[in-house]
């Protein structure tokens, strides 16, 4: 794998992606060439967590827990109509496809509530800390 590919951490089983670690890495690689200031992009600037959540003419483009969010649909190949009746094209628009593992990062991120930091995501990850089942304690009646 080339160096850029290595920069996007793979998700472990049960791991929740965070914006800080996973999503921003995919965005830098796949989205920012167009979704930044001064480009034709429906005012959807993806250079910050805030921008991804709240930016754009068709905002919100992504909603925590909403698997039909515009962002998720367009990266999975669905062409949509925006608030202004204009077509929101499948992303990326150059006919290339976003790798499945990157789409998976976005899907798992939205499902988990779009945590911003690695700490927020770790708190949501199922593998983070398996809870030890304590043996039931026999209740002793108070005398």
Kinemage of the C-alpha trace (Angstrom):
@kinemage 1
@onewidth
@group {chain A} dominant
@subgroup {mainchain}
@vectorlist {calphas} color= white
{ca unk a 1} P 0.000 0.000 0.000
{ca unk a 2} L 1.237 3.499 -0.706
{ca unk a 3} L 1.949 5.941 2.119
{ca unk a 4} L -1.335 7.805 1.722
{ca unk a 5} L -3.323 4.587 2.005
{ca unk a 6} L -1.487 3.687 5.181
{ca unk a 7} L -2.553 7.016 6.677
{ca unk a 8} L -6.167 5.867 6.975
{ca unk a 9} L -6.353 3.507 9.943
{ca unk a 10} L -8.335 0.330 9.416
{ca unk a 11} L -11.209 -0.230 11.803
{ca unk a 12} L -11.059 -3.140 14.209
{ca unk a 13} L -14.115 -5.308 14.786
{ca unk a 14} L -16.537 -3.337 16.942
{ca unk a 15} L -14.397 -0.182 16.787
{ca unk a 16} L -16.221 3.098 16.377
{ca unk a 17} L -14.517 5.526 13.980
{ca unk a 18} L -13.949 9.101 15.072
{ca unk a 19} L -13.759 12.251 12.992
{ca unk a 20} L -10.319 12.973 14.420
{ca unk a 21} L -8.700 9.669 13.474
{ca unk a 22} L -10.660 8.094 10.625
{ca unk a 23} L -13.140 10.424 8.966
{ca unk a 24} L -10.797 13.408 8.605
{ca unk a 25} L -8.178 11.092 7.036
{ca unk a 26} L -10.663 9.822 4.432
{ca unk a 27} L -11.965 13.341 3.811
{ca unk a 28} L -8.422 14.684 3.236
{ca unk a 29} L -7.777 11.967 0.730
{ca unk a 30} L -11.132 11.742 -1.046
{ca unk a 31} L -13.144 14.917 -0.559
{ca unk a 32} L -11.061 18.011 0.143
{ca unk a 33} L -9.811 18.495 -3.396
{ca unk a 34} L -13.317 19.865 -4.114
{ca unk a 35} L -15.028 20.327 -0.745
{ca unk a 36} L -12.967 23.326 0.300
{ca unk a 37} L -13.113 27.091 -0.022
{ca unk a 38} L -13.152 28.417 -3.578
{ca unk a 39} L -14.421 25.266 -5.288
{ca unk a 40} L -17.773 24.339 -6.839
{ca unk a 41} L -19.283 22.218 -4.065
{ca unk a 42} L -22.763 23.413 -2.964
{ca unk a 43} L -20.993 25.323 -0.181
{ca unk a 44} L -20.333 22.001 1.513
{ca unk a 45} L -16.891 22.522 3.012
{ca unk a 46} L -15.507 19.384 4.618
{ca unk a 47} L -12.349 20.842 6.134
{ca unk a 48} L -13.704 20.751 9.696
{ca unk a 49} L -15.961 18.642 11.894
{ca unk a 50} L -18.374 21.575 12.132
{ca unk a 51} L -18.401 22.011 8.343
{ca unk a 52} L -19.218 18.366 7.696
{ca unk a 53} L -22.075 18.428 10.203
{ca unk a 54} L -23.624 21.799 9.417
{ca unk a 55} L -22.315 23.134 6.113
{ca unk a 56} L -23.721 23.259 2.612
{ca unk a 57} L -26.759 24.426 0.674
{ca unk a 58} L -28.476 21.122 1.439
{ca unk a 59} L -27.534 21.047 5.118
{ca unk a 60} L -27.575 18.961 7.073
{ca unk a 61} L -25.754 16.610 4.713
{ca unk a 62} L -25.193 14.113 7.484
{ca unk a 63} L -27.243 13.444 10.612
{ca unk a 64} L -26.178 11.205 13.497
{ca unk a 65} L -27.926 7.860 13.253
{ca unk a 66} L -29.576 8.680 9.901
{ca unk a 67} L -28.532 6.060 7.381
{ca unk a 68} L -30.318 8.037 4.636
{ca unk a 69} L -28.126 11.098 5.149
{ca unk a 70} L -27.172 12.833 1.880
{ca unk a 71} L -23.463 12.170 2.479
{ca unk a 72} L -23.999 8.426 2.972
{ca unk a 73} L -26.299 8.118 -0.026
{ca unk a 74} L -24.096 10.030 -2.466
{ca unk a 75} L -20.917 8.130 -1.561
{ca unk a 76} L -22.845 4.886 -2.034
{ca unk a 77} L -23.908 5.810 -5.548
{ca unk a 78} L -27.328 7.421 -5.117
{ca unk a 79} L -28.039 10.615 -7.052
{ca unk a 80} L -30.328 12.936 -5.090
{ca unk a 81} L -32.188 16.186 -5.617
{ca unk a 82} L -31.180 19.035 -3.330
{ca unk a 83} L -33.289 21.661 -1.563
{ca unk a 84} L -33.081 23.892 -4.640
{ca unk a 85} L -34.174 21.162 -7.044
{ca unk a 86} L -30.604 20.805 -8.333
{ca unk a 87} L -29.145 17.323 -8.672
{ca unk a 88} L -26.661 16.304 -5.983
{ca unk a 89} L -24.350 14.032 -7.921
{ca unk a 90} L -22.890 10.768 -6.791
{ca unk a 91} L -19.578 11.350 -5.028
{ca unk a 92} L -16.887 11.491 -6.110
{ca unk a 93} L -18.044 13.090 -9.362
{ca unk a 94} L -15.073 11.882 -11.417
{ca unk a 95} L -16.537 8.437 -11.989
{ca unk a 96} L -14.191 6.860 -9.466
{ca unk a 97} L -15.625 5.086 -6.506
{ca unk a 98} L -14.784 5.546 -2.879
{ca unk a 99} L -13.340 2.329 -1.502
{ca unk a 100} L -15.771 0.181 0.437
{ca unk a 101} L -13.679 0.378 3.582
{ca unk a 102} L -13.889 4.187 3.487
{ca unk a 103} L -17.648 4.079 2.957
{ca unk a 104} L -17.773 1.672 5.906
{ca unk a 105} L -15.938 4.256 8.040
{ca unk a 106} L -18.570 6.886 7.224
{ca unk a 107} L -21.455 4.458 7.819
{ca unk a 108} L -20.117 3.261 11.160
{ca unk a 109} L -19.358 6.850 12.171
{ca unk a 110} L -22.898 8.049 11.451
{ca unk a 111} L -24.412 4.959 13.127
{ca unk a 112} L -22.398 5.654 16.272
{ca unk a 113} L -23.541 9.284 16.483
{ca unk a 114} L -20.569 10.889 14.666
{ca unk a 115} L -18.062 11.128 17.544
{ca unk a 116} L -15.496 13.877 17.034
{ca unk a 117} L -12.487 12.709 19.049
{ca unk a 118} L -10.759 9.371 19.442
{ca unk a 119} L -11.759 9.415 23.126
{ca unk a 120} L -15.432 9.959 22.281
{ca unk a 121} L -15.275 7.063 19.831
{ca unk a 122} L -13.408 4.770 22.232
{ca unk a 123} L -16.132 5.318 24.807
{ca unk a 124} L -18.634 4.013 22.226
{ca unk a 125} L -16.568 1.077 20.953
{ca unk a 126} L -17.786 -2.355 21.993
{ca unk a 127} L -14.248 -3.748 22.197
{ca unk a 128} L -12.968 -0.889 24.357
{ca unk a 129} L -13.458 -2.508 27.758
{ca unk a 130} L -15.178 -5.833 28.144
{ca unk a 131} L -17.108 -5.614 31.388
{ca unk a 132} L -16.238 -8.401 33.791
{ca unk a 133} L -19.373 -10.103 35.022
{ca unk a 134} L -19.237 -10.029 38.821
{ca unk a 135} L -20.528 -13.002 40.751
{ca unk a 136} L -23.920 -12.182 42.262
{ca unk a 137} L -23.480 -11.182 45.877
{ca unk a 138} L -25.736 -12.912 48.385
{ca unk a 139} L -27.758 -10.282 50.161
{ca unk a 140} L -27.379 -10.569 53.911
{ca unk a 141} L -30.500 -9.467 55.750
{ca unk a 142} L -29.755 -6.611 58.122
{ca unk a 143} L -30.258 -7.574 61.756
